[in-house]
């Protein structure tokens, strides 16, 4: 017998997948079908976000004015730094306020794996605002990167395929979840579960949501202070203003 939480999680993602499959099958448009599945996943993630966290989409930025590629889903909070929202769910998100980013794929194939790796690489080039610890400059952790797919084009191991394209010491994706195939996460090595026929449907998604809830609750209890005025960068404006004035005085 499964818990009420378990049944709620697995029923929700199963229903979202069925609905997305039906809608996407009637559309001869890859981009629109992808957006339908992004919305379906968002609807499955939002109910499990803790108090401070919200879900949107867009790009991640840092105080050095670097910017990531467009990301399908972003789980963020407003306690640390406010995002710049262009619409209710579309915006630019300071890296300090982002905990998860998702790349959502309808059917995972080799091209989609490489595309996700490229987008996660653009995120890992960003740095959270530094602080001094025992005389050393320390940056905060980067967001958790999730490669999520509603289906796959292979019958073999997803983690083995992923490693063909990302063999770095630290992988670009922190989490891989493919419905019907399995769930894996990186923590000093890959750990996870390969789905077997005797397992309950959508067990892999229940594993993923368990990790997400545990992570967000832990984050709520340990959010560190940050001065988001660094993004406005008024000091740089003043410096440029004073430099221009000094140049005029010298002329």
N, C-alpha and C positions, 0 to 999 in steps of 0.2 A: 504494500500500500504506500502510495506516494503522499508527500505533504501537500497542503493546500498551496503553498508557495511554489513548489515544484510543478504542480498541475497548472497553475495560473501562468507561469513562465512558458512552459512548453506548449500549452494551448494557444497562447497569444502569438507566439512566433509561427506556429503551424497555420493559424488562421491568416496571419499577415502574408505568409508565403503563398497560400492558395489564392488570396485576393490579388496579390501582385502578379502572379503567374497568369491569371485570367485576364487582367487588364493589359498586361504587356503583350500577351499573345494576339490581341486585337489591334495592335499598333505596329506599323511597319516603320518604326523610328527608334533606332538604338538609343539615342540620347534621352528620349522621353521615357522609354522603358527603364533606363537606368535611374532616372529621377523618381519613377514610381517605386522602385525598390529602395532607394534612399529614404523616401518617406515612410515606407513600410518598416524599415529598420529603426528609424527615429521613433516611430510609434511604439516599438517594442522596447526601446531603451529608456525613454522619458519616464515611464512609471516607476523606474527603479533608481532614479537619481535622488540623491539626498538633498537636504534643505538648500544648500548654497549653490547647487549646480544646475546648469541649464544646457540646452542642446541647440546648436546652430550649424551654420556652414559658412565657409569663406576661406580667408587666409590668416596665417599667424605672423606676427611681427615682433621685432625686438627693439631695444633702445638704440641699437647701432644702425637702425633704419634698414635692416635686412627683412626680407619678406618671403614666405613660403609659396609654393604652388597652391592652386585652389584645392581645397580638401572637402570631401563629401559631408562629413559630420565632425563637429567639434564639441566636446563636452567641456564647459568652462564655468567659472564662478566669478562673481563680481566683488568679492571681499578684497581681493588683492589689487586688481586694476580693472577699470571699466573698459569694455570693448567699444569700438566705433561701429554702431549698427546702421546699415543702410536700409534695412527693412527689419521686420520682426525677428527673422532668423538668419539674416545674411549680414556679415560684418567682417571687420578686422579685429583679431584677438591678440592682445599682448601675451607673449609666451608665458609670463608669470601666472596668468589666470587660467591656463589651459591644462587639463589633466589627461584627456584622451583625444585622439584624432582617428578617424576611420576613413578607409578607402573601401567603398562598397561595390561589389562586382555581381552582376547577374549570373554569369557563368564564368568561373575562373579558368583561364587558359594561360599559356606561356606569355602572351603579349600583355595580359592584364596583370600578371605577377610583376613583370618588368616595369609596367607603368606605375604600380603601387610603390615599388622600390625607389623609382625616380622621385616621386612626390614626397616620400618619407625622407629621402636624402636632402631635399630642399628644406625640410623642417629641421633636420639635425645640424644644419649650418647656422641656425640661430642660437643665441645664448641668452639665458635669463640674466637679470641684472646681478652683477658680481657683488660679493661681500667679502670682508677680510676675516679670516679665521686663523688665529695664531700667526699673524703676519703673512699669510698666503691668500691669494685671490681664489675664491671658490664660487663656482656657478651652481645654480640649482639644477635639479633633474629636468631633463627634457620630457615632454608629454609622452604618454604611452601610445604607441602606434598600432592600430588594429587593421589587419587585412581580413575583411569579412566577405564571404560569398554565399549566395543562395543555392548554388550548384557548381558542379565541376565538369570539365570535359574529359577527365581521365578516371580510370578505376583504381589506379595505383596510389601511392602515398603522396599526400600533398606536401608534407614537410620535406620529403626527399626532393620533390620538384622545386620547392622554394630554394633549397640550399644549392641547387645548380646555378641559380642567378644571384645569390647573395651568400657568399662564403666568407664574409668579413668576420673579424674577431668579435664584434658586436653587431648583430643583425639590424637592418633598417626597420623591420617589423618586430614589434615586441610581442604581439599576439596574432595568431592565425585561427580563424573559426570558419569552417566550411560546412554548411548544413548537409547532413547525411554522410559526412566524411570524418570529421574530428575537430578537436580543439587542442591548441598548443600554445605555450607561453615561454618566454625566455627569462631565465633567472640563473645566471652563471651556467648556462646550458639550456637546451630545449627540454621541456617537460610537457606531457599531454596525454590525451586519450584518443586512440583510433576507434571509431565507432564500429561495433559488431552487430550483426542482425538481431541478437537476443536482447540488446539494450533498448530501453524505452525511446520512442521517437523524440527527436529534438533534445536528446540528452546533452549534446555538445553545446547547445545554446544555454541550457541550465548551468553548465559548468562555467561558461563565459560570464553570465549574469552574476553568479556567485562571486567570481573574482572581481567584477566591477563594483558590486555593492561593498565588499570588504575593503577595497581600495579607497572608495569615496568616503566611507565612514572614517577610515584611518586619516585621510586627508583633512576632513572636517576638524579633527582633533589636533592637527599639527600645523595648520596654516601659519606661516611666518610673516612678519611684517615686511612691507615693501612700500616705497614711496613712488607712486605712479607718475608723479610730476616729471620724472625723467623722460617720459614720452613726449611731453609738451616742449621740453628742452628750451625753456626761456633763457637759461644762462648762455646758450650759444647765440641766441638772438641779440642779447645784450653785448656780448663780446664783439659780434660783427658790427653792431651799432657804434660802440666805442672805438673800434678800429677805423671805421669810416670817418668818424669825427676827428680822430687824431690825424688821419691822412689829410683832411681838409685844412686843419690848423697848420700842418707842415708846409702846405703849398703857398 
